[in-house]
């Protein structure tokens, strides 16, 4: 759940997320399509936590969640539910402010929820003590997991993102998320630290004319799945 990019396009946006997890965790199910009270969502489902780290809402929003706090002395059983359920809970609220002000954050392990849309991007961070809300206008953005990447590593990876954007077209951002440097796999965008690694990449390209998802398990990067939400 650990590296997210957002790129505006002339008629929409692209958001892409790498899932950094234990390679022993059960493989996700993709695509899962589900109706909500007022829309329809598509997502990769985590069979263990029964949630997801990336939820594409047919209304144009994409919800991405990643870890912001890690406890070496606690397990998921010490918290009231998986962070992967938070995007689904968000859908029960009518606005970001309503969610921020009324959601029951206590008892949930720290997380960062990034809410992507064509006109605005919201970042809601829960550090287990307080909620911080940041709001961004559409522009190239990168979000990175606090537990996995220290400030220096985040800075280095953000520079890679900037360099990549200078030399590559926006619609090839999926390729950026599969970059791995043999001499530095631990910090690569396609990260590998053996006990935790990038296990999958998912991307949504949303516009007024089309709405498409790409999904790949990193054990076979050639086997990219395509799914149209429309």
C-alpha positions as CSV (number, residue, x, y, z in Angstrom):
1,X,0.0,0.0,0.0
2,X,3.0,2.2,-0.2
3,X,3.6,4.4,-3.3
4,X,0.9,6.5,-5.0
5,X,1.2,8.9,-7.9
6,X,-1.4,11.3,-9.3
7,X,-1.1,12.9,-12.8
8,X,-3.6,15.3,-14.3
9,X,-4.5,14.8,-18.0
10,X,-6.4,17.1,-20.4
11,X,-9.7,15.4,-19.7
12,X,-9.2,13.6,-16.4
13,X,-6.3,12.1,-14.4
14,X,-4.2,9.0,-13.8
15,X,-3.6,7.5,-10.4
16,X,-1.3,4.6,-9.8
17,X,-0.4,2.6,-6.7
18,X,2.2,0.0,-5.8
19,X,1.2,-2.4,-3.1
20,X,4.2,-3.1,-0.9
21,X,3.5,-6.2,1.2
22,X,4.8,-9.5,2.5
23,X,5.1,-11.8,-0.5
24,X,3.6,-14.5,1.8
25,X,0.3,-12.6,2.0
26,X,-2.5,-14.2,0.0
27,X,-2.8,-13.0,-3.6
28,X,-5.5,-10.3,-4.2
29,X,-8.6,-11.0,-6.3
30,X,-9.0,-8.6,-9.3
31,X,-11.3,-7.3,-10.6
32,X,-14.1,-7.2,-8.0
33,X,-17.1,-5.2,-9.0
34,X,-19.6,-4.1,-6.3
35,X,-22.6,-1.8,-6.1
36,X,-23.0,0.8,-3.4
37,X,-26.0,2.8,-2.3
38,X,-25.4,5.5,-5.0
39,X,-22.7,4.2,-7.3
40,X,-20.5,1.3,-8.4
41,X,-17.0,0.5,-7.4
42,X,-14.2,-1.7,-8.8
43,X,-11.2,-2.8,-6.8
44,X,-8.6,-5.5,-6.1
45,X,-9.7,-7.3,-3.0
46,X,-7.4,-8.5,-0.2
47,X,-8.8,-11.9,0.9
48,X,-7.1,-11.7,4.3
49,X,-8.5,-8.3,5.4
50,X,-11.5,-8.4,3.2
51,X,-10.8,-4.8,2.1
52,X,-8.7,-3.0,-0.5
53,X,-6.0,-0.4,-0.9
54,X,-7.3,1.0,-4.2
55,X,-11.0,1.6,-4.9
56,X,-12.2,3.1,-8.2
57,X,-15.6,4.7,-7.8
58,X,-17.6,5.1,-11.0
59,X,-18.4,8.7,-10.0
60,X,-14.8,9.6,-10.8
61,X,-13.2,9.3,-7.4
62,X,-10.3,6.9,-6.7
63,X,-9.6,6.0,-3.0
64,X,-6.0,4.9,-2.2
65,X,-4.9,3.9,1.3
66,X,-1.5,3.2,2.7
67,X,0.1,2.6,6.1
68,X,1.3,5.6,8.1
69,X,2.1,3.9,11.4
70,X,3.7,0.5,12.0
71,X,3.9,-1.3,15.4
72,X,6.5,-4.1,15.9
73,X,4.8,-5.2,19.1
74,X,1.2,-5.4,17.7
75,X,-0.7,-7.4,15.1
76,X,-3.9,-6.7,13.2
77,X,-5.8,-8.4,16.0
78,X,-4.9,-5.5,18.3
79,X,-7.0,-3.1,16.1
80,X,-10.7,-3.0,15.5
81,X,-10.5,-3.7,11.8
82,X,-8.2,-3.7,8.8
83,X,-7.2,-0.4,7.3
84,X,-8.3,-1.8,4.0
85,X,-12.0,-1.3,5.0
86,X,-11.6,2.4,5.4
87,X,-12.2,3.3,1.7
88,X,-15.5,1.4,1.9
89,X,-16.4,3.3,5.1
90,X,-15.5,6.6,3.4
91,X,-18.2,5.8,0.7
92,X,-20.9,6.0,3.4
93,X,-20.2,9.8,3.8
94,X,-21.4,12.6,1.6
95,X,-18.2,14.6,1.6
96,X,-14.5,14.6,2.7
97,X,-15.3,17.0,5.6
98,X,-18.1,14.8,6.8
99,X,-15.8,11.8,6.8
100,X,-13.0,13.7,8.5
101,X,-15.3,15.1,11.2
102,X,-17.5,12.1,11.9
103,X,-15.6,8.9,11.2
104,X,-14.6,6.8,14.2
105,X,-10.8,6.8,13.8
106,X,-10.0,5.5,17.3
107,X,-8.8,1.9,17.3
108,X,-7.7,1.8,13.7
109,X,-4.0,1.5,12.9
110,X,-2.5,4.7,11.4
111,X,-3.2,5.3,7.7
112,X,-3.1,7.8,4.9
113,X,-6.2,8.0,2.7
114,X,-5.6,9.7,-0.7
115,X,-8.9,10.7,-2.4
116,X,-8.2,11.4,-6.1
117,X,-10.6,13.3,-8.5
118,X,-10.3,15.4,-11.6
119,X,-10.5,18.7,-9.9
120,X,-9.0,18.1,-6.4
121,X,-6.9,15.7,-4.4
122,X,-7.4,15.2,-0.7
123,X,-5.0,13.5,1.8
124,X,-6.4,12.4,5.1
125,X,-3.7,11.2,7.5
126,X,-4.5,9.5,10.8
127,X,-1.5,9.0,13.1
128,X,-3.5,7.4,15.9
129,X,-3.7,10.7,17.8
130,X,-5.0,13.3,15.3
131,X,-6.3,13.7,11.8
132,X,-4.5,15.9,9.3
133,X,-6.2,17.0,6.1
134,X,-4.3,18.3,3.1
135,X,-5.8,19.5,-0.1
136,X,-4.1,19.7,-3.5
137,X,-5.0,21.2,-6.9
138,X,-4.4,18.9,-9.9
139,X,-0.7,18.6,-10.5
140,X,1.9,15.7,-10.5
141,X,2.0,14.3,-6.9
142,X,3.7,11.4,-5.2
143,X,2.7,9.9,-1.8
144,X,4.9,7.5,0.1
145,X,4.5,5.2,3.1
146,X,5.9,6.6,6.3
147,X,6.9,3.2,7.9
148,X,8.7,2.1,4.7
149,X,10.5,5.2,3.5
150,X,12.4,7.7,5.7
151,X,12.6,11.4,4.7
152,X,15.8,11.0,2.7
153,X,14.4,8.0,0.8
154,X,11.2,9.9,0.1
155,X,13.2,12.8,-1.3
156,X,15.3,10.6,-3.5
157,X,12.2,8.7,-4.9
158,X,10.4,12.0,-5.5
159,X,13.4,13.2,-7.5
160,X,13.2,10.0,-9.6
161,X,9.5,10.9,-10.2
162,X,10.4,14.4,-11.4
163,X,13.2,13.1,-13.6
164,X,10.9,10.5,-15.2
165,X,8.2,13.1,-15.9
166,X,10.7,15.2,-17.8
167,X,11.5,12.5,-20.3
168,X,8.3,10.4,-20.6
169,X,4.7,10.9,-21.6
170,X,2.1,11.0,-18.8
171,X,0.2,8.0,-20.1
172,X,3.2,5.7,-19.5
173,X,3.3,6.3,-15.8
174,X,2.6,2.6,-15.2
175,X,6.2,2.0,-16.4
176,X,7.5,4.3,-13.7
177,X,5.9,2.2,-11.1
178,X,7.8,-0.9,-12.3
179,X,11.2,0.7,-12.1
180,X,13.8,-1.3,-10.2
181,X,17.5,-0.6,-9.8
182,X,19.6,-3.7,-9.3
183,X,22.0,-1.8,-7.1
184,X,19.2,-0.4,-4.9
185,X,16.2,-2.6,-4.8
186,X,15.3,-1.6,-1.3
187,X,14.5,2.0,-2.3
188,X,13.3,1.3,-5.9
189,X,9.8,2.2,-7.0
190,X,9.4,-1.5,-7.6
191,X,10.7,-2.2,-4.1
192,X,12.2,-5.5,-2.9
193,X,13.5,-6.1,0.7
194,X,12.7,-9.8,0.6
195,X,10.4,-9.8,3.6
196,X,8.4,-7.0,2.1
197,X,8.2,-6.1,-1.6
198,X,6.0,-4.6,-4.3
199,X,3.6,-7.4,-5.0
200,X,1.3,-5.6,-7.4
201,X,0.7,-2.4,-9.3
202,X,-2.8,-1.0,-10.1
203,X,-3.6,2.1,-12.2
204,X,-6.7,4.0,-13.2
205,X,-6.9,6.4,-16.2
206,X,-10.1,8.3,-15.8
207,X,-11.5,10.8,-18.4
208,X,-14.8,12.0,-19.8
209,X,-14.5,9.5,-22.6
210,X,-13.0,6.4,-21.0
211,X,-12.3,4.8,-17.6
212,X,-9.8,2.0,-17.5
213,X,-7.9,0.0,-15.0
214,X,-4.5,-1.8,-15.3
215,X,-3.5,-4.4,-12.8
216,X,-0.4,-6.6,-12.6
217,X,1.2,-9.0,-10.1
218,X,4.9,-8.2,-10.1
219,X,5.9,-11.9,-10.2
220,X,4.9,-11.7,-13.9
221,X,5.0,-8.1,-15.1
222,X,4.0,-9.1,-18.7
223,X,0.6,-10.4,-17.5
224,X,-1.1,-7.0,-17.3
225,X,-4.9,-7.2,-16.8
226,X,-7.0,-4.5,-18.5
227,X,-10.5,-3.7,-17.2
228,X,-12.9,-1.0,-18.4
229,X,-15.2,0.5,-15.8
230,X,-17.6,2.0,-18.4
